[in-house]
Amino acid sequence: MKRSARCIQMLQLLKARGFLSREELATLLDTNIRNVSEYRKELEEAGYSIISTTGKYGGYQLDASCLFPIVGLRQEEVKAVSEAISYMKSHDDFLLLPQFLSAMDKLMATLTMEKKEGSIYVKGNTPLLNPMLKEFIMRMDGARNDQLAVDIVYKGMHAKNFEKVRIHPYEILNDAGSYYCLAYSLKAKDYRNFKFSEERMKKVQVSDVKFQRDADFQVSEHIGKKGLIRNEVYELDVLIHGESALLVSEKMIGIDPKGEWIDEHVLHFTTIMEGKIPAMQFLLSLGNQVEVRKPLSLKAELKHIVEDMFRQYHETKVPTYDIIQDRESVEK
């Protein structure tokens, strides 16, 4: 980085972060402390008033009265801001969310660059991605913006083998730490969610074939209110006992959750959940402290699962004699 560029960057850092020590500035500018002092002198010669503090913890800060030229954001920085807005909208526990969104609206209003929509975060969580999946997401996002068809090698949840599928990418979604592409599948002749996963997606190749995006497309028509699953709704009516009752009463589970204490140990809980798998996972997580009243279909399936689990554990039970032998060998 050239000297003039470092001076400008130092000015930006002081404006954005306030007081910074010489050591901090040297690290951020990838230079030495002596050069930082030289940059300060050049900025002062250019008319900027920089307040200097001496001593062991000395450093610099920009005079608040200085007028500051605003540098335009690069395209990738605009995209990062847009992604941050989508991400924060999914975190209802952030107390200053309204103020944050108001500030971001003011920032985005000043941009003259073309604004691209960010990913849609259905439920907040921090996704963990390896470099290959990150590259797949970037390719898909670019194809979405340029309206280019994409060829993927993919295996659905219930499929036995991978197959090549051509899709028209519409949205990049994030649900509970996993990324998905909501796309129109030319094979299924319908919209589908394709998960970015090493186990499911092996290849993403952007073609040079343009597609016309459906002007009437609404993402809300293809995903649920709390997750990706739509049109698979379960109204749960359960009695929860013990510690699980207290824990459930403190959480927002499903859609429109309601709890009424029968006594100090039993909670009558109702909620709406989208998707059989999330509903069953929730019920199974409560162990023997839940009594399912409705729906009867899930109650029967839950009973079958518990019976299978009991049978599996019973068949693989370790003889008591072997356990005693192992314990004695450890003690010796």
N, C-alpha and C positions, 0 to 999 in steps of 0.2 A: 504494500500500500504506500502511495506517495505521501510526502510530507503534508501537502495541502489537504489531501483526503483525510489524513489523521486529525488535522486541526478541525475540520468540519465535523468529523465523528465525535471528537472530544466535546465540541460545542453542543451537539445533540445529546450526548450523555449527561452533561451538566444540566441541560434544560429538563430532561426527562426524569432524572434521578435525584437532583438536588446535590447536596454535598457528597463529594467522593474524595477519598484519600489519594495521595500520589501513587501508592502501591496499587490500589484498585484500578486507577486510570491506566497505569502502565500495563497491567494484566489485560484489561479490556481492549487496549489499543495495540497489544502485542508489540510493546517497545520497552525502553528502559525509563527510569524515573527522571533522568537528566533531560531526555527528549520531551517529557511531559512539561517540564518547566519552560522549555523553548516554545512549545506549542502555546502555552499560556501567554507568553510575551507577544507572539504573533497575533493572537486573537485580540489582545488589548490594543495592539497597533491598528487593528482593523476596526476599532471602535467599541468592542465589547468590554463591559466592566466585569472583571472576574475577581471575586473576593477570595483572598488567600489567607489561610490559617497556618501558622508555623507551629513547630514543636513535634513531638513524637507522633501524634495522631493528626498532624496537619494535612491540609488538602485544599481543594478549590470548590467554589460554587459560583454559579452565574448570578449576577445581580438581577433581582426580580423585575426591575424596571426596564431591562433591555428588551427591545423589540427583536423578535426571532423569526427568521424566514422559515416557512414550512416546506419541507421536502416531500414531494409526492411519493405515495406508496408504490412499490413494485407489484406486479401481478400476483406473485406468490404470497406477498404480504396481505394483499386484499383477500385472497383465498383463505389465508390463515385466520383473518378476522371473521370472515363469513363462517368458517368451520367453528370458531370459538362461540359465536352467537348461537348456532344450532346446538352445540354441545351444552352450553349453559341453560338453554331453554328446557333441557331434559332433566335438570337438577333443581327440583322444586325446593330442596332443603337449603339452597343458597338464599339467605335472608335479604340480601341486597339485589336480588334479581331484577326487580322493576327499575331500580336506578341504573343498573348495569346496562339493561336493554335500552333505556333512554339515552345513555351516553353513547352507546354503539350506533343508535339511530342518527345521532348528530354527526358522528364520525363518518358513517356511510353516506350521509347526505352531502358531504364535502367532496366525495370522490367523483372524478370525471371518467374513470375507466369503466368499462363494461362490467356490470356486477353479475357474477355467477352464483347460483344457489349452492349453499353448502350441503353437506350430508345431513340426513334426517336421523336424529337420535331418538329412538322410541323409548328406551329406558337407559338411564345413565349408568355407565360403568367404564372403567379404563380398559380398553382393548389391548391385548398383547399380540403383536403381529411379528412374524419373521420377515426378513427382507423380500422373500419371494412373494408373499401375500401382499406386502406393501406395494410392490411393483404391479401386481395384478390389479389392485384397487386404483392405482394411478392411471393405468392404461384404460380401465373401464370408465373412470371419471372423465378422462380426455375424450373417449369415444362418445360418452353421453353429451358432453358440451358441443362436440362437432357433429353429432347425429350420424355416427358411423356404426354400421353393423359389426358385431363381434362374434368370432367363433371360439367356443370354449369346449374343453374336454372335461366332462362333468359326470358325476354319479349321484343320482338322487338318493334320498334316505332309504327308500325301499328297493332300489335297483341293485342288481348283482354285478353289473359291469359298467365301465366308463363308456360314454358315447359322445360323439361330436354334436354340438347343438349350436345353431346360429340364433343370436338374440339381438334385440334392439334395447339397449340400456336406457332406463328412464330415471331411476333414482338410486343413490347409494344410501343404504340404511345401516344404522347401528342399533343392535338390540342386546342389552346385557353383556356387553364386551365382545360381541361378534359382529362382523360386517357382512352385509348382504347386498346384492344388486337386484332391485325390482326391475324386471325386464319383460318385454314381450317375446315369448318363445315362438319361433316360426314352426317348430315341430308340434307344440301343444295347441297352437293357434289361440293362446291366451296368455295372461300375465302370470309370471311365476317369480318366486324369490330364490335366488341362487346364492348359496353361502360361500364366502371366501374361506376355504378350509383345505389344509393339505390332504385330508382324507377324501374330499369331495371334488376339488378343482385341481386339475393337473396342468392346464394350459389356457392362456388367454391371448388371442391374436386379433388385433384390430384390422378389419378389412378396409378397402377403399370404397365400399358400397354405402351410399348415403341412404338414410331412411327419413320419412316424414313423421314427425312426432304428432300423436293424436292431440288435437287442440282441446278436446274435451276431457283429457286425462286429469284425474284428481287422485293424488296418492292416498287420501283418506278413504277412498272407495276400495282400496286393496289391502289395507292393514287394519288391525284392531286398535282400540283405544289405549291398551296397555302393552301391546306386543304386536308381533307380525301376524299372528293368527287372527283370521276374520271368519265370521259365520260358523264358528264352533264355540258356542257359549254355554257355560255350565253355571247354573244358579245353585250354589252350595248352601246347605242348611245343616249345621253341625252343632253338637254339644262338645265343648272342650273342657277338660279337667286339669287340675293341678297347675304346675308351673307353666305349662304350655298355654293355659288360658290367659295368664297374665302377660306372657310374651306376645301373644297374638293381639291382645287388646291394645298394645302399645304401638302396633304397626298398621300401615295402610296396605292391606293385602287385597288385590283384585280391584274391581270397580264397585263403588258404592258400598263399602264394607260397613256393617252395623253389628254392634255387640250389646247384649243385655245380660247382666249378671243374675243368674238364678239364685245363687248364694255366693258366699265368699270364695268358693272353690270351683264353681261351674259357670262357664260362659256360654250363652246361646249366641252363636255367631252365624251371620249370613253375609254372603258376598257373591259377586259375579266374576268368573274367571274365563279367560279366552284360551282355548286349546286344552285338549285332554291331558297331555303330558304335564304342563304346569299345574293343572288341578290335582292330578294324581301325586305329583312330587310334593305338593303342599300337604296333602292328607297323609301321605306316608311319613313325612317329616315329623308328624305329631305322635307317631308310634301308637301306644295303647292308651293315649290320653285323649282320643277323639272318638266320638260316636256319630257316624254319618246318618242323617235323617233323609236328606234329599241331595242329589237325585238317586233314585233306586238303582239305575244302571251303573253308576260309579260305585255305589255301595257293593253291588254284586261283584264287580270287577276287582274291587279292593279286597274283598273276601277271598277271591280266587288267588290273587297275588300273595296274600298272607299265607294261604294254605300251601302254595308252591314253595314259598320261602321256608316254612316249617318242615316240609318234606325234604328239601335240599339239606337243611341243617341237620335234620334227623339222620339222613343217609350218610352224611360225612362226619358224624359225631365221633370224636376221639375217645376211645375207651378210657374209663377212669383209671385203670391200672397203669396205662401208658403215661398219663398225666403225672401220677405219683412217682413213677420211675424217673421221668424227666426232672421233676422237682428235686428228687433226692440226688441226682447227678449234678445239678447246679449247686446244691448246698455243699456237696463234697468238694 
